Amino acid sequence: MATRTHDSIAAQEDNLRTVRTVLAEAGIDFVELPRRARDRSRLVIPQSQIRRAQQALSALDPQDGWTQFRRYRSWASGSRRRQRDDPFSVAMIICHRRVAAPSGRILSTGFEGVIIEAWTDLGPRRARVDGSTHIPGTLHRIAKQPRTLVEYFTPETWEASLANDNRTVLPDAPDLYAVAGPVDLVYTWVDGSDPLWRAKKSRAEAEMRGEQINDTAVSESRFADRQELRYSLRSVEAYASWVNHIYLVTDAQIPEWLNVDHPKITVIDHRDIFTDTDNLPVFNSHAIESQLHHIPGLSENYLYMNDDLFFMRPTSPELFFTGSGLSRFFPSTAPLDLDDPSARDMPVLSAAKRGRQFMLDEHGRRVANKFKHTPHPQVRSVMEDFEATHQDLFDHVARSKFRHPDDYSITSALYHFHAYAQGKAIDSSIRYAYMDISRPDAELYMRRLLRRRNLDVLCLNDTDSSPEAQEHLDAMMSWFLNEKFPLPSSFEK
């Protein structure tokens, strides 16, 4: 089925609603199982009703993108044809709806599928795992599931769940591992082709003459806009629509394509968040990042993202925070070298080395690794406390016009280590890929990325490409991003 908009979370709910309706109209008893973050929807039916369920599900129209797959009980013997002819050998039916963009790009993922499990009716004297016996008539799972939240229904709980709008009866409380409260998203963005902005940057560069900084700190490629933000927002709408509100932090700039009337997005000027506006303008992401927690109305839990980051499949708040209130961080396996920071280092490296020294001085602990280029989860109260106890450090970074060897990367690195040392953050894992778009095999690598379905996020970074390469890189990025995210989001005019 072709569509002109796609939200994987909404699609999951729509598909579940459709399958529930089909079963209900056929008079089939079913109960919806509880699920945790990124779990697929699951419905339970008695094994005795599997034949009727198969007949009812034939109403799901293949012309509308629906397909069905069956998985059989592990003990089922004989040929696959005999298994297909015996409905009682079916352990589950997986209903999937294929959704594509008008271009043909597949948008749907396995996350949106609906699984119907056939559970067996236990007779008398069936042993329970705790040594007791099951109540006769208990419905018990057939197919083993490693993360199951329900293993069986007694007759009483089954009837109560049927009466509860066909949903498992549970205490009226959130799951322990669910993230409580909203999660906002903060972007920083710049249009390096804006004449007014370029004039300000030129004046600031002239004032910096004689300073020892890395050449990449003022490189044109650092400030180039290839409309990555447009596609990053498309990825948010498709795979992270749980985001509560989006803040776009800029230096008096607004993307011409942005729908500024969207109720879910707010443009924030640097002057709205810098403690000392006399420091402005700045052209240093380290400086801007150090002030993000000053955004009025920002939620306690928020993500900081560069516009070169993209969600690649359905995600959840639990990928970035714990239910106990900790922010997660994602260490890289790449180690820091042992030398002191200098202008020879890329700015991200010199800032990491400064952070290493901070951890020794502040906590007496040694750190050795960088961080992955991913969204950066932050807890606002932890960051506010960090600033309150280290005001000089924050003020120093906020005054830094361009990336400098004396900088600290507070938001993207130091916060994580400092919070972890205080027991307020936890190291975690995320499936991601990083690509420098100026690498020689960039086009081949991008084609491989389009085939991957196992990534949570992707970073497409331009570290320091030459001016001569810009036209080619622009075309390559445009092709890839339109292929991966072909549908306009509601954030666009």
Secondary structure, DSSP 8 states (H G I E B T S, - for coil): -B-S---HHHHHHHHHHHHHHHHHHTT---EE----TT--EEEEEEGGGHHHHHHHHTTS-GGGTEEEEEEE-TT--S-HHHHHH-GGGEEEEEEEE--B-TT--B---GGG-EEEEEEEE--TT-B-TTSSB--TT-EE--S--TT-S--EE-HHHHHHHHHTTTB----SS--TTS--S-EEEEEE---TT-HHHHHHHHHHHHHTTT----GGGG-GGGG---SHHHHHHHHHHHH-TT---EEEEESS---TTB-TT-TTEEEEEGGGT-S-GGG-----HHHHHTTGGGSTT--SEEEEEETTEEE-S---GGGTB-TTS-EEE-EEEEE--SS---TTS-HHHHHHHHHHHHHHHHHS----EEE-SS-EEEEHHHHHHHHHH-HHHHHHHHT-SS--TT---IIIIIHHHHHHHTTSEEE----EEEEETTSTTHHHHHHHHHH----SEEEEE-SS--GGGHHHHHHHHHHHHHHHS-S--TTB-
